[in-house]
Amino acid sequence: MPPAILNPDRIPDSAKPLHQMNSLLDMGHFPVLVHAGATLNVLITIAATRLVFSIYARNTLALPLWAGLVLFLNLMPVLVLRAVRWRAGEPMPTVEQMNFFGDQHRFADWVYVAASANMAFWIALSWCAYTLAPGGWTLPAMLILALLCTFAPVWLRLFR
């Protein structure tokens, strides 16, 4: 049975071990520093995409090659940590206790697919925005939009 990625009737369990996450709603329980790290990663990628776009905008292969490189670079630490630090039977931290650097290799595989799709979305959206509106305001607008969206779980916690 596939994971229940989005089920509005399901109440997320913040005490759930990382490898047992089965809903995008579980990500709302990550520590603020984890959200901040993920948001910073997206913001840096959007800015780097602007630089790559300014150099390779006319190359039709640039966008897919750039997106592939970013996804590879984002997944490489996970693959290395799984090869080096993964131990069967090792105690898993809960979603609320995870560490951004030390535990990023412990998620269920579907979480990496969702994170990669999210990053690909921001790269493609940025590339399209830079194509349609090449003015100087596009990068700050993209950064503000990404900050609001990717840090949304933390904003929601503040307003509850």
Phi and psi in radians as a Rosetta constraint file:
Dihedral C 1 N 2 CA 2 C 2 CIRCULARHARMONIC -1.185 0.35
Dihedral N 2 CA 2 C 2 N 3 CIRCULARHARMONIC 2.722 0.35
Dihedral C 2 N 3 CA 3 C 3 CIRCULARHARMONIC -1.113 0.35
Dihedral N 3 CA 3 C 3 N 4 CIRCULARHARMONIC 2.608 0.35
Dihedral C 3 N 4 CA 4 C 4 CIRCULARHARMONIC -1.436 0.35
Dihedral N 4 CA 4 C 4 N 5 CIRCULARHARMONIC 1.399 0.35
Dihedral C 4 N 5 CA 5 C 5 CIRCULARHARMONIC -1.093 0.35
Dihedral N 5 CA 5 C 5 N 6 CIRCULARHARMONIC -0.829 0.35
Dihedral C 5 N 6 CA 6 C 6 CIRCULARHARMONIC -2.284 0.35
Dihedral N 6 CA 6 C 6 N 7 CIRCULARHARMONIC 2.016 0.35
Dihedral C 6 N 7 CA 7 C 7 CIRCULARHARMONIC -2.469 0.35
Dihedral N 7 CA 7 C 7 N 8 CIRCULARHARMONIC 1.746 0.35
Dihedral C 7 N 8 CA 8 C 8 CIRCULARHARMONIC -1.107 0.35
Dihedral N 8 CA 8 C 8 N 9 CIRCULARHARMONIC -0.329 0.35
Dihedral C 8 N 9 CA 9 C 9 CIRCULARHARMONIC -1.452 0.35
Dihedral N 9 CA 9 C 9 N 10 CIRCULARHARMONIC -0.242 0.35
Dihedral C 9 N 10 CA 10 C 10 CIRCULARHARMONIC -1.512 0.35
Dihedral N 10 CA 10 C 10 N 11 CIRCULARHARMONIC 2.324 0.35
Dihedral C 10 N 11 CA 11 C 11 CIRCULARHARMONIC -1.603 0.35
Dihedral N 11 CA 11 C 11 N 12 CIRCULARHARMONIC 2.129 0.35
Dihedral C 11 N 12 CA 12 C 12 CIRCULARHARMONIC -1.092 0.35
Dihedral N 12 CA 12 C 12 N 13 CIRCULARHARMONIC 2.544 0.35
Dihedral C 12 N 13 CA 13 C 13 CIRCULARHARMONIC -1.870 0.35
Dihedral N 13 CA 13 C 13 N 14 CIRCULARHARMONIC 1.837 0.35
Dihedral C 13 N 14 CA 14 C 14 CIRCULARHARMONIC -1.243 0.35
Dihedral N 14 CA 14 C 14 N 15 CIRCULARHARMONIC -0.299 0.35
Dihedral C 14 N 15 CA 15 C 15 CIRCULARHARMONIC -1.542 0.35
Dihedral N 15 CA 15 C 15 N 16 CIRCULARHARMONIC 0.116 0.35
Dihedral C 15 N 16 CA 16 C 16 CIRCULARHARMONIC -1.261 0.35
Dihedral N 16 CA 16 C 16 N 17 CIRCULARHARMONIC 2.355 0.35
Dihedral C 16 N 17 CA 17 C 17 CIRCULARHARMONIC -1.100 0.35
Dihedral N 17 CA 17 C 17 N 18 CIRCULARHARMONIC 2.601 0.35
Dihedral C 17 N 18 CA 18 C 18 CIRCULARHARMONIC -0.908 0.35
Dihedral N 18 CA 18 C 18 N 19 CIRCULARHARMONIC -0.777 0.35
Dihedral C 18 N 19 CA 19 C 19 CIRCULARHARMONIC -1.271 0.35
Dihedral N 19 CA 19 C 19 N 20 CIRCULARHARMONIC -0.119 0.35
Dihedral C 19 N 20 CA 20 C 20 CIRCULARHARMONIC -1.841 0.35
Dihedral N 20 CA 20 C 20 N 21 CIRCULARHARMONIC 0.173 0.35
Dihedral C 20 N 21 CA 21 C 21 CIRCULARHARMONIC -1.036 0.35
Dihedral N 21 CA 21 C 21 N 22 CIRCULARHARMONIC 2.329 0.35
Dihedral C 21 N 22 CA 22 C 22 CIRCULARHARMONIC -2.383 0.35
Dihedral N 22 CA 22 C 22 N 23 CIRCULARHARMONIC 0.321 0.35
Dihedral C 22 N 23 CA 23 C 23 CIRCULARHARMONIC -2.663 0.35
Dihedral N 23 CA 23 C 23 N 24 CIRCULARHARMONIC 2.507 0.35
Dihedral C 23 N 24 CA 24 C 24 CIRCULARHARMONIC -1.073 0.35
Dihedral N 24 CA 24 C 24 N 25 CIRCULARHARMONIC -0.477 0.35
Dihedral C 24 N 25 CA 25 C 25 CIRCULARHARMONIC -1.108 0.35
Dihedral N 25 CA 25 C 25 N 26 CIRCULARHARMONIC -0.458 0.35
Dihedral C 25 N 26 CA 26 C 26 CIRCULARHARMONIC -1.083 0.35
Dihedral N 26 CA 26 C 26 N 27 CIRCULARHARMONIC -0.502 0.35
Dihedral C 26 N 27 CA 27 C 27 CIRCULARHARMONIC -1.155 0.35
Dihedral N 27 CA 27 C 27 N 28 CIRCULARHARMONIC -0.353 0.35
Dihedral C 27 N 28 CA 28 C 28 CIRCULARHARMONIC -1.160 0.35
Dihedral N 28 CA 28 C 28 N 29 CIRCULARHARMONIC -0.222 0.35
Dihedral C 28 N 29 CA 29 C 29 CIRCULARHARMONIC -1.714 0.35
Dihedral N 29 CA 29 C 29 N 30 CIRCULARHARMONIC 0.042 0.35
Dihedral C 29 N 30 CA 30 C 30 CIRCULARHARMONIC -1.067 0.35
Dihedral N 30 CA 30 C 30 N 31 CIRCULARHARMONIC 2.644 0.35
Dihedral C 30 N 31 CA 31 C 31 CIRCULARHARMONIC -1.078 0.35
Dihedral N 31 CA 31 C 31 N 32 CIRCULARHARMONIC 2.702 0.35
Dihedral C 31 N 32 CA 32 C 32 CIRCULARHARMONIC -1.001 0.35
Dihedral N 32 CA 32 C 32 N 33 CIRCULARHARMONIC -0.675 0.35
Dihedral C 32 N 33 CA 33 C 33 CIRCULARHARMONIC -1.125 0.35
Dihedral N 33 CA 33 C 33 N 34 CIRCULARHARMONIC -0.547 0.35
Dihedral C 33 N 34 CA 34 C 34 CIRCULARHARMONIC -1.185 0.35
Dihedral N 34 CA 34 C 34 N 35 CIRCULARHARMONIC -0.791 0.35
Dihedral C 34 N 35 CA 35 C 35 CIRCULARHARMONIC -1.085 0.35
Dihedral N 35 CA 35 C 35 N 36 CIRCULARHARMONIC -0.711 0.35
Dihedral C 35 N 36 CA 36 C 36 CIRCULARHARMONIC -1.103 0.35
Dihedral N 36 CA 36 C 36 N 37 CIRCULARHARMONIC -0.733 0.35
Dihedral C 36 N 37 CA 37 C 37 CIRCULARHARMONIC -1.125 0.35
Dihedral N 37 CA 37 C 37 N 38 CIRCULARHARMONIC -0.752 0.35
Dihedral C 37 N 38 CA 38 C 38 CIRCULARHARMONIC -1.154 0.35
Dihedral N 38 CA 38 C 38 N 39 CIRCULARHARMONIC -0.704 0.35
Dihedral C 38 N 39 CA 39 C 39 CIRCULARHARMONIC -1.137 0.35
Dihedral N 39 CA 39 C 39 N 40 CIRCULARHARMONIC -0.770 0.35
Dihedral C 39 N 40 CA 40 C 40 CIRCULARHARMONIC -1.056 0.35
Dihedral N 40 CA 40 C 40 N 41 CIRCULARHARMONIC -0.705 0.35
Dihedral C 40 N 41 CA 41 C 41 CIRCULARHARMONIC -1.039 0.35
Dihedral N 41 CA 41 C 41 N 42 CIRCULARHARMONIC -0.767 0.35
Dihedral C 41 N 42 CA 42 C 42 CIRCULARHARMONIC -1.148 0.35
Dihedral N 42 CA 42 C 42 N 43 CIRCULARHARMONIC -0.761 0.35
Dihedral C 42 N 43 CA 43 C 43 CIRCULARHARMONIC -1.108 0.35
Dihedral N 43 CA 43 C 43 N 44 CIRCULARHARMONIC -0.741 0.35
Dihedral C 43 N 44 CA 44 C 44 CIRCULARHARMONIC -1.110 0.35
Dihedral N 44 CA 44 C 44 N 45 CIRCULARHARMONIC -0.714 0.35
Dihedral C 44 N 45 CA 45 C 45 CIRCULARHARMONIC -1.126 0.35
Dihedral N 45 CA 45 C 45 N 46 CIRCULARHARMONIC -0.708 0.35
Dihedral C 45 N 46 CA 46 C 46 CIRCULARHARMONIC -1.104 0.35
Dihedral N 46 CA 46 C 46 N 47 CIRCULARHARMONIC -0.748 0.35
Dihedral C 46 N 47 CA 47 C 47 CIRCULARHARMONIC -1.151 0.35
Dihedral N 47 CA 47 C 47 N 48 CIRCULARHARMONIC -0.739 0.35
Dihedral C 47 N 48 CA 48 C 48 CIRCULARHARMONIC -1.148 0.35
Dihedral N 48 CA 48 C 48 N 49 CIRCULARHARMONIC -0.600 0.35
Dihedral C 48 N 49 CA 49 C 49 CIRCULARHARMONIC -1.095 0.35
Dihedral N 49 CA 49 C 49 N 50 CIRCULARHARMONIC -0.629 0.35
Dihedral C 49 N 50 CA 50 C 50 CIRCULARHARMONIC -1.094 0.35
Dihedral N 50 CA 50 C 50 N 51 CIRCULARHARMONIC -0.727 0.35
Dihedral C 50 N 51 CA 51 C 51 CIRCULARHARMONIC -1.139 0.35
Dihedral N 51 CA 51 C 51 N 52 CIRCULARHARMONIC -0.829 0.35
Dihedral C 51 N 52 CA 52 C 52 CIRCULARHARMONIC -1.082 0.35
Dihedral N 52 CA 52 C 52 N 53 CIRCULARHARMONIC -0.741 0.35
Dihedral C 52 N 53 CA 53 C 53 CIRCULARHARMONIC -1.051 0.35
Dihedral N 53 CA 53 C 53 N 54 CIRCULARHARMONIC -0.730 0.35
Dihedral C 53 N 54 CA 54 C 54 CIRCULARHARMONIC -1.130 0.35
Dihedral N 54 CA 54 C 54 N 55 CIRCULARHARMONIC -0.442 0.35
Dihedral C 54 N 55 CA 55 C 55 CIRCULARHARMONIC -1.613 0.35
Dihedral N 55 CA 55 C 55 N 56 CIRCULARHARMONIC -0.715 0.35
Dihedral C 55 N 56 CA 56 C 56 CIRCULARHARMONIC -2.053 0.35
Dihedral N 56 CA 56 C 56 N 57 CIRCULARHARMONIC 0.404 0.35
Dihedral C 56 N 57 CA 57 C 57 CIRCULARHARMONIC -0.993 0.35
Dihedral N 57 CA 57 C 57 N 58 CIRCULARHARMONIC -0.571 0.35
Dihedral C 57 N 58 CA 58 C 58 CIRCULARHARMONIC -1.511 0.35
Dihedral N 58 CA 58 C 58 N 59 CIRCULARHARMONIC -0.123 0.35
Dihedral C 58 N 59 CA 59 C 59 CIRCULARHARMONIC -1.530 0.35
Dihedral N 59 CA 59 C 59 N 60 CIRCULARHARMONIC 2.064 0.35
Dihedral C 59 N 60 CA 60 C 60 CIRCULARHARMONIC -1.193 0.35
Dihedral N 60 CA 60 C 60 N 61 CIRCULARHARMONIC -0.382 0.35
Dihedral C 60 N 61 CA 61 C 61 CIRCULARHARMONIC -1.560 0.35
Dihedral N 61 CA 61 C 61 N 62 CIRCULARHARMONIC -0.129 0.35
Dihedral C 61 N 62 CA 62 C 62 CIRCULARHARMONIC -1.083 0.35
Dihedral N 62 CA 62 C 62 N 63 CIRCULARHARMONIC -0.799 0.35
Dihedral C 62 N 63 CA 63 C 63 CIRCULARHARMONIC -1.075 0.35
Dihedral N 63 CA 63 C 63 N 64 CIRCULARHARMONIC -0.914 0.35
Dihedral C 63 N 64 CA 64 C 64 CIRCULARHARMONIC -1.146 0.35
Dihedral N 64 CA 64 C 64 N 65 CIRCULARHARMONIC -0.616 0.35
Dihedral C 64 N 65 CA 65 C 65 CIRCULARHARMONIC -1.175 0.35
Dihedral N 65 CA 65 C 65 N 66 CIRCULARHARMONIC -0.717 0.35
Dihedral C 65 N 66 CA 66 C 66 CIRCULARHARMONIC -1.128 0.35
Dihedral N 66 CA 66 C 66 N 67 CIRCULARHARMONIC -0.815 0.35
Dihedral C 66 N 67 CA 67 C 67 CIRCULARHARMONIC -1.066 0.35
Dihedral N 67 CA 67 C 67 N 68 CIRCULARHARMONIC -0.752 0.35
Dihedral C 67 N 68 CA 68 C 68 CIRCULARHARMONIC -1.079 0.35
Dihedral N 68 CA 68 C 68 N 69 CIRCULARHARMONIC -0.721 0.35
Dihedral C 68 N 69 CA 69 C 69 CIRCULARHARMONIC -1.115 0.35
Dihedral N 69 CA 69 C 69 N 70 CIRCULARHARMONIC -0.778 0.35
Dihedral C 69 N 70 CA 70 C 70 CIRCULARHARMONIC -1.091 0.35
Dihedral N 70 CA 70 C 70 N 71 CIRCULARHARMONIC -0.784 0.35
Dihedral C 70 N 71 CA 71 C 71 CIRCULARHARMONIC -1.121 0.35
Dihedral N 71 CA 71 C 71 N 72 CIRCULARHARMONIC -0.707 0.35
Dihedral C 71 N 72 CA 72 C 72 CIRCULARHARMONIC -1.053 0.35
Dihedral N 72 CA 72 C 72 N 73 CIRCULARHARMONIC -0.831 0.35
Dihedral C 72 N 73 CA 73 C 73 CIRCULARHARMONIC -1.133 0.35
Dihedral N 73 CA 73 C 73 N 74 CIRCULARHARMONIC -0.562 0.35
Dihedral C 73 N 74 CA 74 C 74 CIRCULARHARMONIC -1.302 0.35
Dihedral N 74 CA 74 C 74 N 75 CIRCULARHARMONIC -0.565 0.35
Dihedral C 74 N 75 CA 75 C 75 CIRCULARHARMONIC -1.544 0.35
Dihedral N 75 CA 75 C 75 N 76 CIRCULARHARMONIC -0.348 0.35
Dihedral C 75 N 76 CA 76 C 76 CIRCULARHARMONIC -1.020 0.35
Dihedral N 76 CA 76 C 76 N 77 CIRCULARHARMONIC -0.802 0.35
Dihedral C 76 N 77 CA 77 C 77 CIRCULARHARMONIC -1.038 0.35
Dihedral N 77 CA 77 C 77 N 78 CIRCULARHARMONIC -0.614 0.35
Dihedral C 77 N 78 CA 78 C 78 CIRCULARHARMONIC -1.121 0.35
Dihedral N 78 CA 78 C 78 N 79 CIRCULARHARMONIC -0.806 0.35
Dihedral C 78 N 79 CA 79 C 79 CIRCULARHARMONIC -1.120 0.35
Dihedral N 79 CA 79 C 79 N 80 CIRCULARHARMONIC -0.720 0.35
Dihedral C 79 N 80 CA 80 C 80 CIRCULARHARMONIC -1.152 0.35
Dihedral N 80 CA 80 C 80 N 81 CIRCULARHARMONIC -0.811 0.35
Dihedral C 80 N 81 CA 81 C 81 CIRCULARHARMONIC -1.117 0.35
Dihedral N 81 CA 81 C 81 N 82 CIRCULARHARMONIC -0.654 0.35
Dihedral C 81 N 82 CA 82 C 82 CIRCULARHARMONIC -1.131 0.35
Dihedral N 82 CA 82 C 82 N 83 CIRCULARHARMONIC -0.636 0.35
Dihedral C 82 N 83 CA 83 C 83 CIRCULARHARMONIC -1.265 0.35
Dihedral N 83 CA 83 C 83 N 84 CIRCULARHARMONIC -0.616 0.35
Dihedral C 83 N 84 CA 84 C 84 CIRCULARHARMONIC -1.660 0.35
Dihedral N 84 CA 84 C 84 N 85 CIRCULARHARMONIC -0.695 0.35
Dihedral C 84 N 85 CA 85 C 85 CIRCULARHARMONIC -1.928 0.35
Dihedral N 85 CA 85 C 85 N 86 CIRCULARHARMONIC -0.112 0.35
Dihedral C 85 N 86 CA 86 C 86 CIRCULARHARMONIC -1.294 0.35
Dihedral N 86 CA 86 C 86 N 87 CIRCULARHARMONIC 2.166 0.35
Dihedral C 86 N 87 CA 87 C 87 CIRCULARHARMONIC -2.253 0.35
Dihedral N 87 CA 87 C 87 N 88 CIRCULARHARMONIC 2.219 0.35
Dihedral C 87 N 88 CA 88 C 88 CIRCULARHARMONIC -1.092 0.35
Dihedral N 88 CA 88 C 88 N 89 CIRCULARHARMONIC 2.405 0.35
Dihedral C 88 N 89 CA 89 C 89 CIRCULARHARMONIC 1.406 0.35
Dihedral N 89 CA 89 C 89 N 90 CIRCULARHARMONIC -0.002 0.35
Dihedral C 89 N 90 CA 90 C 90 CIRCULARHARMONIC -1.161 0.35
Dihedral N 90 CA 90 C 90 N 91 CIRCULARHARMONIC 2.398 0.35
Dihedral C 90 N 91 CA 91 C 91 CIRCULARHARMONIC -1.107 0.35
Dihedral N 91 CA 91 C 91 N 92 CIRCULARHARMONIC 2.417 0.35
Dihedral C 91 N 92 CA 92 C 92 CIRCULARHARMONIC -1.718 0.35
Dihedral N 92 CA 92 C 92 N 93 CIRCULARHARMONIC 2.393 0.35
Dihedral C 92 N 93 CA 93 C 93 CIRCULARHARMONIC -1.254 0.35
Dihedral N 93 CA 93 C 93 N 94 CIRCULARHARMONIC 2.764 0.35
Dihedral C 93 N 94 CA 94 C 94 CIRCULARHARMONIC -1.396 0.35
Dihedral N 94 CA 94 C 94 N 95 CIRCULARHARMONIC 2.965 0.35
Dihedral C 94 N 95 CA 95 C 95 CIRCULARHARMONIC -0.989 0.35
Dihedral N 95 CA 95 C 95 N 96 CIRCULARHARMONIC -0.745 0.35
Dihedral C 95 N 96 CA 96 C 96 CIRCULARHARMONIC -1.272 0.35
Dihedral N 96 CA 96 C 96 N 97 CIRCULARHARMONIC -0.324 0.35
Dihedral C 96 N 97 CA 97 C 97 CIRCULARHARMONIC -1.763 0.35
Dihedral N 97 CA 97 C 97 N 98 CIRCULARHARMONIC -0.013 0.35
Dihedral C 97 N 98 CA 98 C 98 CIRCULARHARMONIC -1.117 0.35
Dihedral N 98 CA 98 C 98 N 99 CIRCULARHARMONIC 2.684 0.35
Dihedral C 98 N 99 CA 99 C 99 CIRCULARHARMONIC -1.909 0.35
Dihedral N 99 CA 99 C 99 N 100 CIRCULARHARMONIC 2.346 0.35
Dihedral C 99 N 100 CA 100 C 100 CIRCULARHARMONIC -1.013 0.35
Dihedral N 100 CA 100 C 100 N 101 CIRCULARHARMONIC -0.768 0.35
Dihedral C 100 N 101 CA 101 C 101 CIRCULARHARMONIC -1.571 0.35
Dihedral N 101 CA 101 C 101 N 102 CIRCULARHARMONIC -0.718 0.35
Dihedral C 101 N 102 CA 102 C 102 CIRCULARHARMONIC -1.373 0.35
Dihedral N 102 CA 102 C 102 N 103 CIRCULARHARMONIC -0.353 0.35
Dihedral C 102 N 103 CA 103 C 103 CIRCULARHARMONIC -2.091 0.35
Dihedral N 103 CA 103 C 103 N 104 CIRCULARHARMONIC 0.150 0.35
Dihedral C 103 N 104 CA 104 C 104 CIRCULARHARMONIC -1.178 0.35
Dihedral N 104 CA 104 C 104 N 105 CIRCULARHARMONIC -0.208 0.35
Dihedral C 104 N 105 CA 105 C 105 CIRCULARHARMONIC -1.664 0.35
Dihedral N 105 CA 105 C 105 N 106 CIRCULARHARMONIC 0.063 0.35
Dihedral C 105 N 106 CA 106 C 106 CIRCULARHARMONIC -1.789 0.35
Dihedral N 106 CA 106 C 106 N 107 CIRCULARHARMONIC 0.031 0.35
Dihedral C 106 N 107 CA 107 C 107 CIRCULARHARMONIC -1.277 0.35
Dihedral N 107 CA 107 C 107 N 108 CIRCULARHARMONIC 2.825 0.35
Dihedral C 107 N 108 CA 108 C 108 CIRCULARHARMONIC -1.151 0.35
Dihedral N 108 CA 108 C 108 N 109 CIRCULARHARMONIC 2.647 0.35
Dihedral C 108 N 109 CA 109 C 109 CIRCULARHARMONIC -1.005 0.35
Dihedral N 109 CA 109 C 109 N 110 CIRCULARHARMONIC -0.625 0.35
Dihedral C 109 N 110 CA 110 C 110 CIRCULARHARMONIC -1.086 0.35
Dihedral N 110 CA 110 C 110 N 111 CIRCULARHARMONIC -0.455 0.35
Dihedral C 110 N 111 CA 111 C 111 CIRCULARHARMONIC -1.140 0.35
Dihedral N 111 CA 111 C 111 N 112 CIRCULARHARMONIC -0.650 0.35
Dihedral C 111 N 112 CA 112 C 112 CIRCULARHARMONIC -1.221 0.35
Dihedral N 112 CA 112 C 112 N 113 CIRCULARHARMONIC -0.590 0.35
Dihedral C 112 N 113 CA 113 C 113 CIRCULARHARMONIC -1.131 0.35
Dihedral N 113 CA 113 C 113 N 114 CIRCULARHARMONIC -0.793 0.35
Dihedral C 113 N 114 CA 114 C 114 CIRCULARHARMONIC -1.117 0.35
Dihedral N 114 CA 114 C 114 N 115 CIRCULARHARMONIC -0.746 0.35
Dihedral C 114 N 115 CA 115 C 115 CIRCULARHARMONIC -1.146 0.35
Dihedral N 115 CA 115 C 115 N 116 CIRCULARHARMONIC -0.694 0.35
Dihedral C 115 N 116 CA 116 C 116 CIRCULARHARMONIC -1.161 0.35
Dihedral N 116 CA 116 C 116 N 117 CIRCULARHARMONIC -0.715 0.35
Dihedral C 116 N 117 CA 117 C 117 CIRCULARHARMONIC -1.106 0.35
Dihedral N 117 CA 117 C 117 N 118 CIRCULARHARMONIC -0.689 0.35
Dihedral C 117 N 118 CA 118 C 118 CIRCULARHARMONIC -1.086 0.35
Dihedral N 118 CA 118 C 118 N 119 CIRCULARHARMONIC -0.787 0.35
Dihedral C 118 N 119 CA 119 C 119 CIRCULARHARMONIC -1.149 0.35
Dihedral N 119 CA 119 C 119 N 120 CIRCULARHARMONIC -0.732 0.35
Dihedral C 119 N 120 CA 120 C 120 CIRCULARHARMONIC -1.075 0.35
Dihedral N 120 CA 120 C 120 N 121 CIRCULARHARMONIC -0.658 0.35
Dihedral C 120 N 121 CA 121 C 121 CIRCULARHARMONIC -1.040 0.35
Dihedral N 121 CA 121 C 121 N 122 CIRCULARHARMONIC -0.836 0.35
Dihedral C 121 N 122 CA 122 C 122 CIRCULARHARMONIC -1.166 0.35
Dihedral N 122 CA 122 C 122 N 123 CIRCULARHARMONIC -0.618 0.35
Dihedral C 122 N 123 CA 123 C 123 CIRCULARHARMONIC -1.150 0.35
Dihedral N 123 CA 123 C 123 N 124 CIRCULARHARMONIC -0.848 0.35
Dihedral C 123 N 124 CA 124 C 124 CIRCULARHARMONIC -1.141 0.35
Dihedral N 124 CA 124 C 124 N 125 CIRCULARHARMONIC -0.743 0.35
Dihedral C 124 N 125 CA 125 C 125 CIRCULARHARMONIC -1.096 0.35
Dihedral N 125 CA 125 C 125 N 126 CIRCULARHARMONIC -0.752 0.35
Dihedral C 125 N 126 CA 126 C 126 CIRCULARHARMONIC -1.086 0.35
Dihedral N 126 CA 126 C 126 N 127 CIRCULARHARMONIC -0.816 0.35
Dihedral C 126 N 127 CA 127 C 127 CIRCULARHARMONIC -1.025 0.35
Dihedral N 127 CA 127 C 127 N 128 CIRCULARHARMONIC -0.778 0.35
Dihedral C 127 N 128 CA 128 C 128 CIRCULARHARMONIC -1.098 0.35
Dihedral N 128 CA 128 C 128 N 129 CIRCULARHARMONIC -0.759 0.35
Dihedral C 128 N 129 CA 129 C 129 CIRCULARHARMONIC -1.095 0.35
Dihedral N 129 CA 129 C 129 N 130 CIRCULARHARMONIC -0.731 0.35
Dihedral C 129 N 130 CA 130 C 130 CIRCULARHARMONIC -1.182 0.35
Dihedral N 130 CA 130 C 130 N 131 CIRCULARHARMONIC -0.531 0.35
Dihedral C 130 N 131 CA 131 C 131 CIRCULARHARMONIC -1.258 0.35
Dihedral N 131 CA 131 C 131 N 132 CIRCULARHARMONIC -0.799 0.35
Dihedral C 131 N 132 CA 132 C 132 CIRCULARHARMONIC -1.370 0.35
Dihedral N 132 CA 132 C 132 N 133 CIRCULARHARMONIC -0.542 0.35
Dihedral C 132 N 133 CA 133 C 133 CIRCULARHARMONIC -2.401 0.35
Dihedral N 133 CA 133 C 133 N 134 CIRCULARHARMONIC 1.416 0.35
Dihedral C 133 N 134 CA 134 C 134 CIRCULARHARMONIC -1.297 0.35
Dihedral N 134 CA 134 C 134 N 135 CIRCULARHARMONIC 0.121 0.35
Dihedral C 134 N 135 CA 135 C 135 CIRCULARHARMONIC -1.165 0.35
Dihedral N 135 CA 135 C 135 N 136 CIRCULARHARMONIC 2.973 0.35
Dihedral C 135 N 136 CA 136 C 136 CIRCULARHARMONIC -1.219 0.35
Dihedral N 136 CA 136 C 136 N 137 CIRCULARHARMONIC -0.258 0.35
Dihedral C 136 N 137 CA 137 C 137 CIRCULARHARMONIC -1.481 0.35
Dihedral N 137 CA 137 C 137 N 138 CIRCULARHARMONIC -0.221 0.35
Dihedral C 137 N 138 CA 138 C 138 CIRCULARHARMONIC -1.165 0.35
Dihedral N 138 CA 138 C 138 N 139 CIRCULARHARMONIC -0.774 0.35
Dihedral C 138 N 139 CA 139 C 139 CIRCULARHARMONIC -1.089 0.35
Dihedral N 139 CA 139 C 139 N 140 CIRCULARHARMONIC -0.892 0.35
Dihedral C 139 N 140 CA 140 C 140 CIRCULARHARMONIC -1.029 0.35
Dihedral N 140 CA 140 C 140 N 141 CIRCULARHARMONIC -0.657 0.35
Dihedral C 140 N 141 CA 141 C 141 CIRCULARHARMONIC -1.114 0.35
Dihedral N 141 CA 141 C 141 N 142 CIRCULARHARMONIC -0.741 0.35
Dihedral C 141 N 142 CA 142 C 142 CIRCULARHARMONIC -1.127 0.35
Dihedral N 142 CA 142 C 142 N 143 CIRCULARHARMONIC -0.709 0.35
Dihedral C 142 N 143 CA 143 C 143 CIRCULARHARMONIC -1.137 0.35
Dihedral N 143 CA 143 C 143 N 144 CIRCULARHARMONIC -0.719 0.35
Dihedral C 143 N 144 CA 144 C 144 CIRCULARHARMONIC -1.153 0.35
Dihedral N 144 CA 144 C 144 N 145 CIRCULARHARMONIC -0.776 0.35
Dihedral C 144 N 145 CA 145 C 145 CIRCULARHARMONIC -1.046 0.35
Dihedral N 145 CA 145 C 145 N 146 CIRCULARHARMONIC -0.806 0.35
Dihedral C 145 N 146 CA 146 C 146 CIRCULARHARMONIC -1.139 0.35
Dihedral N 146 CA 146 C 146 N 147 CIRCULARHARMONIC -0.691 0.35
Dihedral C 146 N 147 CA 147 C 147 CIRCULARHARMONIC -1.078 0.35
Dihedral N 147 CA 147 C 147 N 148 CIRCULARHARMONIC -0.794 0.35
Dihedral C 147 N 148 CA 148 C 148 CIRCULARHARMONIC -1.109 0.35
Dihedral N 148 CA 148 C 148 N 149 CIRCULARHARMONIC -0.750 0.35
Dihedral C 148 N 149 CA 149 C 149 CIRCULARHARMONIC -1.328 0.35
Dihedral N 149 CA 149 C 149 N 150 CIRCULARHARMONIC -0.831 0.35
Dihedral C 149 N 150 CA 150 C 150 CIRCULARHARMONIC -1.342 0.35
Dihedral N 150 CA 150 C 150 N 151 CIRCULARHARMONIC -0.381 0.35
Dihedral C 150 N 151 CA 151 C 151 CIRCULARHARMONIC -1.683 0.35
Dihedral N 151 CA 151 C 151 N 152 CIRCULARHARMONIC 0.152 0.35
Dihedral C 151 N 152 CA 152 C 152 CIRCULARHARMONIC -0.934 0.35
Dihedral N 152 CA 152 C 152 N 153 CIRCULARHARMONIC -0.719 0.35
Dihedral C 152 N 153 CA 153 C 153 CIRCULARHARMONIC -1.025 0.35
Dihedral N 153 CA 153 C 153 N 154 CIRCULARHARMONIC -0.607 0.35
Dihedral C 153 N 154 CA 154 C 154 CIRCULARHARMONIC -1.284 0.35
Dihedral N 154 CA 154 C 154 N 155 CIRCULARHARMONIC -0.724 0.35
Dihedral C 154 N 155 CA 155 C 155 CIRCULARHARMONIC -1.033 0.35
Dihedral N 155 CA 155 C 155 N 156 CIRCULARHARMONIC -0.737 0.35
Dihedral C 155 N 156 CA 156 C 156 CIRCULARHARMONIC -1.091 0.35
Dihedral N 156 CA 156 C 156 N 157 CIRCULARHARMONIC -0.675 0.35
Dihedral C 156 N 157 CA 157 C 157 CIRCULARHARMONIC -1.086 0.35
Dihedral N 157 CA 157 C 157 N 158 CIRCULARHARMONIC -0.687 0.35
Dihedral C 157 N 158 CA 158 C 158 CIRCULARHARMONIC -1.167 0.35
Dihedral N 158 CA 158 C 158 N 159 CIRCULARHARMONIC -0.593 0.35
Dihedral C 158 N 159 CA 159 C 159 CIRCULARHARMONIC -1.599 0.35
Dihedral N 159 CA 159 C 159 N 160 CIRCULARHARMONIC -0.022 0.35
